[in-house]
Amino acid sequence: MFCRPLGKPLFGRRKAIDISLGGVRLYADEAPNPGERLELELFLPDHTELTCRVEVVWVEPLGMGAPARFDVGVKFVGISAADEQRLASVLAPP
């Protein structure tokens, strides 16, 4: 699954890591501020997208050779019930 913030090149289109119904961990080359809210677009494996609002919870710098400069954790603060259901179906074990 991939993601990117709407209207901001903060993460570009990056692979989402450790995604759950509570939030997602992702990589960024620019550090957002904890508490910052963003609109995030998630690209699902079925080639559809969903848009949600997230809040930055933590930001950790990454070392040389890492896939980006920062490791970022965000929590979902605004996602429609229908999109949450779509995400749940993608995350459900086969």
LINQUI-V476730 format. One record per helix or strand of 2 or more residues. SS is the DSSP state (alpha for helix, beta for strand). FROM is the first residue (numbers start at 1). LEN is the number of residues. Records with the same first field share a line. If there is no record, write none. Layout:
# LINQUI-V476730
SS: FROM-LEN ; FROM-LEN
This chain:
# LINQUI-V476730
beta: 2-4 ; 14-2 ; 23-6 ; 37-7 ; 49-13 ; 70-9
alpha: 81-11
